[in-house]
Amino acid sequence: MVDITHKINTLRAATATAIVKVSKQETIDAVVNNLVPKGNVLEMAKTAGLFAVKNTHLSIPDCHPIPIEFTSVEYKIEGLTIQIIFNVKTVYKTGVEVEAMHGASIVALTMYDMLKPIDKEIEISTIKLINKEGGKSSFKNKFPNVIKAAVFVCSDSIFAGDKEDRSGKIIVEKLDSYGVETAHYEIIPDEMDIIQEKTKAFAKEHQLVIFTGGTGLSPRDVTPEALSPLLESRIPGIEEAIRNYGQQRMPYAMLSRTVAGTLGKSLVLALPGSTNGARESMDAVFPHVMHVFHILKGKNHDTL
């Protein structure tokens, strides 16, 4: 299966439909009036669909086991057709569109099985996805111009050439995948005055200023102390999201002192200096965190 361990949970929803077409009005009448010999077709098919949606991963090899948290089945009868409308919701890392289509198809097959003794010309058609929400397409941020970032690696040892940078390069790679241009990349020592100088200088021309390293608890980890006096607005939600995400994957993440806030129209982030810490921090909040640039321009959530 596809690795989804790096994804975050969001509200996911999907609606799928399927069409069952019978050959005569008598079949429709038997369904509506509950006269089918095998039982109540609409209720039995609905029950089969509810069982099916919770077990989609047992039928479709690449589907992940998902905690289905809401399902509904509706019917629309027009002429000789019965339209099945299948809705699914969950809060999880991946979507439920296949689950919705699987549920709709099982409802249709159950109806076919129950009606075949009284109608030999039943057809199942048009199993399709009508709508899905909660994935990347639901949270797209569009900007008229390319977002520019400055990335700084805070490390005495890397600055001295004793170690190679990995976390900074991961951040640059992640930014590129989100369509963000890293206009400046630099390795600097763990010095408060240098960190503050770089922050004030690059926040003027870059929407993103990201530091990696110096967020731990050693005497030389001073990035949070350097940034905190400069930030005009701290954003605790970003900091909490990063720590929570990391803690679910590594028990030491709670010891990292991630910082997030604004300076002018720029978002300033201080992320862990470890390779996994930097990667996980980016996965935790990007690309959704870039919504902040709309808010800084005075727009609200509802108008985007």
Protein Blocks (a to p, Z undefined) as FASTA:
>chain_A
ZZfklpccdddddddddddddfbfklmmmmmnopafnbcfklmmmmmmmmmmmmmmmmmm
klccdddfbdcdddddehjbccdddddddddfbdcklmmmmmmmmmmmmmmmmmmmmock
bccehiacfbdchilmlmcccdfbdcddddddddfklmnopaccfklmmmmmmmmmnopa
cfbdcdddddfklmmmmmmmmmmmpcbdcdeejiambfklmklmmmmmmpmbdcfklmmm
mmmmmmmmomklmmpccddddehjbccddddfbfklmmmmmmmmpcklmmmmmmmnopaf
klZZ
